[in-house]
């Protein structure tokens, strides 16, 4: 007899429906799985057989053939265990139930328990798109799948629970999801009020957060670059529900969600070590997965000691910084992951770190300093909107008991500026000033004659590129938003210009 059960695979960040077809026919007892399965799916033969028997159900003594269609999509992972088991029981007429409008997913343990699988959120989203009304998922993944409205989610603890539900012996209760983004503020690594001095750097950080601009800090060791970077999440605006679901989908595919926190409530802050691999940073691998730049989507990617990452790896950031997405191509096809993040970088001005320090002599030669700074190419530097020097903090400020402005106060100004931007871009797909293209810059960043002459002079003296011209205007627009000004004025433009880099001759 033939039975069909619908399951789901994840390709990139999207779900793809998989039809699990099970045929039981006469012949020597065997079980064959076809349809481009990987090793984990092939191993499900033994898991399914043991789970059915240990649940007190007979396994058919016949030839069992399982086809996972469509056959041109790679089937990976153990998520097909549960649908294969249900298909076998349906084909063997041990279950008389209707699963035509349901999607089934889950890994089986040998005793029949149902274990967690990755990607439940995009699977549930695809089920809704395809018109399915019911999902049977592992109990651990039910909170995640229930984030999608319009689909009834049943948490499954064991194979026997689902068999009893389908047979009508003991109905399961659907999972009811209750979530809110108005939770308590998480304990951030540092608060701006605890950072002594560095007022101009704090201002640069505020501007970067308000308009989602990239920022590079340069200064001697111990000047507070890392501490300042780790305080940035505390001033970023809160996620709205659409952004939260967008980020959660990435973390679901990367299997970095917990059952207790099925929804990402706060903007991500990713700080990979400079030994991270290319696939770990950009994404990819033998079976492509999101990298750090995608896990930082809608949040911050902090690269400490930027030149240590290596020239080739840093050059790979150029396209994502410009397009806000990353495309990974393989022989089997290409995948696209979102990568709209704020890049925060920190570096020393030279190998020893004291090239710009007025109190400690630099031990590096001029050629060493130039070689060190050239590890970050001109095109990448051009894509960074704000370049700021972080000097050594004097003893008087370090020992002072006075505290600065708290992160909560700065966050209020940042959220006010973001609110202005949301209204400005209400009829466009843009969200922040950093997302603007040449057309939007022409529309929203007009200059008066004095400001135009100032920008012309800066372009000539600093030999700025067309990209730098556009980035200065976007930065000036953010500075004007923080000042609650409708038009970009000369002081706003002057501040934006002074954030451009000054490289040694």
C-alpha positions in Angstrom: 0.0 0.0 0.0 1.1 3.6 -0.7 1.0 6.4 1.8 2.1 10.1 1.5 3.1 12.5 4.3 4.3 16.1 3.8 7.4 17.3 5.4 9.7 20.3 4.8 13.4 21.1 4.0 15.3 24.4 4.4 17.2 25.8 1.4 19.0 29.0 2.4 16.4 30.7 4.6 13.3 29.4 2.9 11.3 26.2 3.4 10.7 23.8 0.6 7.9 21.2 0.9 9.1 17.5 0.7 6.7 14.7 -0.1 7.5 11.6 1.9 6.1 8.6 -0.2 6.1 5.2 1.5 5.3 2.0 -0.4 5.1 -1.4 1.3 5.2 -4.4 -1.1 5.9 -8.1 -1.0 9.5 -9.2 -0.8 12.4 -9.8 1.6 12.2 -7.5 4.6 14.2 -4.4 3.8 14.0 -0.6 3.8 15.3 1.6 1.1 15.3 5.4 1.0 15.7 7.3 -2.3 15.4 10.9 -3.3 18.9 12.4 -2.8 19.2 11.7 1.0 22.4 12.4 2.8 24.1 10.1 5.4 21.9 11.4 8.3 18.7 10.6 6.3 20.0 7.1 5.3 20.7 6.4 9.0 17.0 7.1 9.8 16.2 3.6 8.6 17.6 2.2 11.9 16.2 5.0 14.0 12.7 4.6 12.6 12.7 0.8 12.8 13.8 0.9 16.5 11.4 3.8 17.4 8.4 1.9 15.9 9.2 -1.3 17.7 10.0 0.3 21.1 6.7 2.2 20.9 4.9 -1.1 21.0 4.0 -1.1 17.3 4.8 -3.8 14.7 7.3 -3.0 12.0 6.2 -4.5 8.6 8.0 -7.6 7.6 8.0 -6.6 3.9 9.9 -4.5 1.4 9.6 -0.8 2.4 10.5 1.9 -0.1 10.7 5.5 0.9 10.9 8.3 -1.7 11.7 11.9 -0.8 10.3 14.1 -3.6 11.3 16.2 -5.4 14.5 14.2 -6.0 16.6 17.1 -7.1 16.7 18.8 -3.7 19.2 17.5 -1.2 17.7 16.0 1.9 19.9 16.6 5.0 19.5 16.1 8.7 17.3 13.9 10.8 14.0 15.9 10.4 12.5 13.2 8.2 12.5 10.5 10.8 9.0 11.3 12.1 7.3 11.7 8.7 8.9 8.4 7.5 7.6 6.6 10.6 4.1 8.0 10.2 4.2 7.1 6.4 5.2 3.5 7.3 2.4 3.2 9.8 -0.2 4.6 7.4 1.0 2.4 4.6 0.7 -0.6 6.9 -2.8 0.5 7.9 -1.8 0.8 11.6 -3.1 4.4 11.5 -6.3 5.5 9.9 -6.1 9.2 9.9 -5.9 12.3 7.7 -2.6 14.1 7.4 -3.2 15.7 4.0 -3.3 19.2 5.3 -0.5 18.7 7.9 3.2 19.0 7.8 5.2 16.6 10.0 8.9 17.0 11.1 11.1 15.7 13.9 14.0 13.4 14.8 13.3 10.1 16.5 15.2 8.6 19.4 15.4 4.8 19.6 12.7 4.8 22.3 10.2 6.7 20.2 10.8 10.2 21.6 10.8 13.2 19.3 13.8 15.5 19.3 14.5 19.0 18.2 15.3 19.9 14.5 16.7 23.2 13.2 14.8 25.6 10.9 11.3 25.2 12.4 10.4 28.8 11.8 11.1 29.0 8.0 9.3 25.6 7.7 6.2 26.9 9.5 6.3 30.0 7.3 6.4 27.9 4.2 3.6 25.8 5.4 1.4 28.9 5.7 2.4 30.1 2.3 1.4 26.7 0.8 -2.0 26.6 2.5 -1.3 24.0 5.2 -3.2 24.5 8.4 -1.6 22.0 10.8 2.0 21.4 11.9 3.2 18.5 14.0 6.6 19.5 15.4 8.9 18.4 18.3 7.7 19.9 21.6 10.9 21.8 21.9 10.3 23.6 18.6 6.6 24.4 19.1 7.2 27.9 20.5 9.3 28.7 17.5 6.9 27.4 14.9 4.0 29.1 16.7 5.4 32.5 15.9 3.8 32.2 12.5 0.1 33.2 12.8 -2.6 31.2 11.0 -1.1 27.7 11.5 -2.1 25.3 14.3 1.0 23.8 15.9 0.9 20.5 17.8 3.9 19.8 20.1 4.9 16.1 19.8 6.7 14.4 22.7 6.8 10.9 21.2 5.9 8.9 18.2 3.1 7.2 20.2 1.5 10.6 21.1 1.2 11.4 17.4 -0.2 7.9 16.6 -2.8 8.2 19.3 -3.8 11.7 18.0 -4.2 10.6 14.4 -6.1 7.5 15.4 -8.4 9.6 17.6 -7.5 7.8 20.9 -6.0 10.8 22.6 -6.2 14.2 21.0 -3.3 16.6 21.5 -3.8 20.2 22.6 -2.4 22.8 20.1 0.4 25.0 21.4 -0.7 28.6 22.2 2.0 31.2 21.7 2.2 34.3 23.8 5.1 36.6 23.1 6.0 40.3 23.5 8.9 42.4 22.5 8.5 44.7 25.6 10.6 42.5 27.8 13.2 43.7 30.3 16.4 45.3 29.0 19.2 42.7 28.8 22.4 43.2 30.8 24.6 44.8 28.2 28.4 44.4 28.5 28.9 48.1 29.3 27.1 51.4 29.7 28.3 54.6 28.1 28.1 56.3 31.5 31.0 54.1 32.8 33.3 55.2 29.9 35.5 58.0 31.2 36.3 60.8 28.7 36.2 60.1 24.9 33.2 62.4 24.4 33.9 62.8 20.7 34.0 59.0 20.3 30.7 58.7 22.1 29.2 61.3 19.8 30.5 59.3 16.8 29.0 56.1 18.2 25.6 57.9 18.7 25.6 59.1 15.1 26.5 55.6 13.8 23.7 54.0 15.8 21.1 56.7 14.7 21.7 56.1 11.0 23.1 52.6 10.9 26.5 53.9 9.7 29.7 51.9 9.7 32.4 53.0 12.2 36.1 52.5 12.6 38.0 53.4 15.8 41.8 53.8 15.8 43.9 54.3 18.8 46.6 53.0 21.1 46.1 49.8 23.2 44.0 50.3 26.3 42.3 53.5 25.2 38.8 52.0 25.4 37.9 51.0 21.9 36.6 47.5 22.7 34.7 48.9 25.7 33.0 51.5 23.6 32.1 49.0 20.9 30.5 46.7 23.5 28.3 49.5 24.7 26.7 50.1 21.3 23.9 47.5 21.7 22.7 49.5 24.7 21.9 52.5 22.5 20.5 50.8 19.4 16.7 51.1 18.9 14.5 48.2 19.9 13.5 45.7 17.3 9.9 45.8 15.9 8.1 42.6 15.3 8.9 42.3 11.6 12.6 42.9 12.3 12.5 40.4 15.2 11.0 37.7 13.0 13.5 38.5 10.2 16.4 37.9 12.6 14.8 34.9 14.3 14.5 33.2 11.0 18.3 33.4 10.5 19.0 32.1 14.0 16.5 29.3 13.5 18.3 28.0 10.3 21.7 28.4 12.1 20.2 26.4 15.1 21.1 29.1 17.6 17.7 29.5 19.2 16.7 28.1 22.6 13.4 26.7 23.6 13.1 29.3 26.3 13.7 32.2 23.9 12.1 31.3 20.6 12.0 34.9 19.4 15.1 37.2 19.2 14.1 40.2 21.3 17.2 42.3 21.0 19.5 43.4 18.2 22.4 40.9 17.7 25.9 41.8 18.5 28.5 39.5 16.9 32.2 39.7 17.7 34.0 36.9 15.9 37.7 36.3 16.6 40.2 37.1 13.8 40.9 33.4 13.4 37.3 32.8 12.1 37.2 31.0 8.7 35.8 32.5 5.5 32.7 30.3 5.7 32.3 31.3 9.4 32.4 35.0 8.6 30.7 35.3 5.3 28.6 32.0 5.3 28.9 28.9 3.2 30.6 25.6 3.8 30.0 22.2 2.2 26.3 22.6 3.0 25.9 26.4 3.2 24.9 28.0 6.5 24.6 31.7 7.5 27.8 33.3 8.6 28.6 35.9 11.2 27.6 38.8 8.9 24.1 37.3 8.5 23.8 36.5 12.2 24.6 40.2 12.7 21.6 41.2 10.5 19.7 44.2 11.9 22.5 44.5 14.6 26.2 45.0 14.9 29.2 43.1 13.6 32.3 44.1 15.7 35.7 43.2 14.3 38.3 43.9 17.0 41.9 44.3 15.7 40.6 44.7 12.2 44.0 44.3 10.3 44.5 40.9 11.9 41.6 39.4 9.9 43.7 39.3 6.8 43.3 41.2 3.5 41.4 38.6 1.6 38.8 38.1 4.3 38.3 41.9 4.7 37.8 42.3 1.0 35.0 39.8 1.1 33.1 42.3 3.2 32.9 44.9 0.4 30.0 43.4 -1.5 27.8 42.8 1.6 28.5 46.3 2.9 27.3 47.8 -0.3 24.3 45.5 -1.2 23.2 44.5 2.3 23.1 40.8 1.2 25.6 38.1 0.6 25.3 35.6 -2.3 27.0 32.2 -2.0 27.4 30.2 -5.2 28.0 26.5 -5.4 27.9 24.0 -8.3 24.4 22.9 -7.1 23.1 26.5 -7.1 23.3 29.8 -5.3 21.9 31.1 -2.0 21.3 34.6 -0.8 21.4 35.6 2.9 20.5 39.0 4.3 23.5 41.0 5.7 22.2 44.4 6.7 24.5 45.1 9.7 26.5 48.0 11.2 30.2 47.3 10.9 32.1 48.4 13.9 35.9 48.0 13.6 38.8 48.8 15.9 42.5 48.9 15.2 45.8 50.2 16.4 47.5 52.8 14.2 50.7 50.7 13.9 52.0 47.2 15.0 53.2 48.5 18.3 50.1 50.6 18.7 51.6 54.0 19.6 52.1 55.8 16.3 49.7 58.6 17.2 50.3 58.5 21.0 51.8 61.8 22.2 53.2 60.3 25.4 54.8 57.0 24.3 57.3 56.7 21.5 56.4 54.4 18.5 59.0 51.8 17.8 57.8 51.0 14.3 59.5 52.3 11.2 57.6 54.3 8.6 57.5 51.4 6.2 56.1 49.1 8.9 53.3 51.7 9.7 52.4 52.1 6.0 52.4 48.3 5.5 50.2 47.8 8.6 47.7 50.5 7.5 47.5 49.1 4.0 46.1 45.8 5.3 42.8 47.7 5.1 42.3 48.6 1.4 41.1 52.0 0.2 37.8 50.6 -1.2 37.0 49.1 2.2 37.9 52.3 4.0 35.7 54.2 1.6 32.7 52.1 2.7 33.2 53.1 6.3 31.3 56.3 7.1 32.9 57.3 10.4 36.6 57.2 11.2 37.5 58.4 14.6 40.7 58.6 16.7 40.5 57.2 20.2 43.3 58.8 22.3 44.7 57.6 25.6 42.6 58.6 28.6 44.4 60.8 31.1 44.6 59.8 34.8 42.5 62.7 36.0 39.5 61.5 34.0 40.1 57.8 34.8 40.1 58.5 38.6 37.2 60.9 38.5 34.0 59.8 40.2 31.8 61.6 37.7 29.8 59.5 35.4 28.8 60.4 31.9 25.5 60.3 30.1 23.8 56.8 30.4 23.1 54.6 27.5 19.3 54.9 28.1 19.4 58.6 27.5 21.4 58.3 24.3 19.1 55.5 23.1 16.1 57.8 23.4 17.8 60.3 21.0 18.7 57.4 18.6 15.1 56.1 18.6 13.8 59.6 17.9 16.1 59.9 14.9 15.1 56.4 13.7 11.5 57.5 14.0 12.1 60.4 11.7 13.8 58.1 9.2 10.9 55.6 9.3 8.5 58.4 8.4 10.8 59.7 5.7 11.0 56.3 4.0 7.4 55.2 4.8 6.7 54.6 1.1 10.0 52.9 0.3 11.7 49.6 1.3 14.4 51.7 3.1 14.7 51.8 6.8 17.7 54.0 7.7 19.7 56.8 6.1 22.6 54.4 5.5 20.2 52.5 3.1 19.7 55.4 0.8 20.8 55.2 -2.9 21.7 58.1 -5.2 18.0 58.8 -6.0 17.0 59.1 -2.3 20.1 61.2 -1.6 19.1 63.7 -4.3 15.6 63.8 -2.8 16.3 64.0 0.9 19.8 65.6 1.2 19.6 69.0 -0.6 22.3 71.5 0.3 22.3 75.3 0.4 25.0 77.3 -1.5 27.3 77.6 1.5 27.2 73.9 2.3 27.7 73.0 -1.4 30.8 75.2 -1.5 32.1 73.5 1.7 31.6 70.0 0.3 33.2 71.0 -3.0 36.3 72.3 -1.2 36.5 69.1 0.9 36.2 66.9 -2.2 39.1 68.7 -3.9 41.4 68.9 -0.9 40.8 65.4 0.4 40.5 63.8 -3.0 37.3 62.1 -2.1 35.5 59.5 -4.3 31.9 59.6 -5.5 31.1 57.0 -2.9 32.6 59.2 -0.2 30.5 62.1 -1.5 27.3 60.1 -1.1 28.3 58.8 2.3 29.1 62.2 3.6 25.6 63.4 2.6 23.9 60.4 4.2 25.9 61.0 7.4 25.0 64.7 7.4 21.4 63.7 7.0 21.6 61.6 10.2 23.4 64.4 12.1 20.6 66.7 11.1 18.0 64.2 12.3 19.7 64.0 15.7 19.5 67.8 15.8 15.8 67.7 14.8 16.6 69.8 11.8 14.5 69.4 8.6 17.3 70.6 6.3 21.0 69.8 6.3 22.9 72.8 7.6 26.6 73.7 7.3 27.5 72.5 10.8 25.9 69.1 10.1 27.9 68.8 6.9 31.1 70.0 8.5 30.8 67.3 11.2 30.2 64.6 8.6 33.2 65.7 6.6 35.6 65.6 9.6 34.7 61.9 10.1 36.5 61.0 6.8 39.8 59.1 7.2 43.2 60.8 7.3 45.8 58.3 6.1 49.5 59.0 6.5 51.4 60.2 3.4 
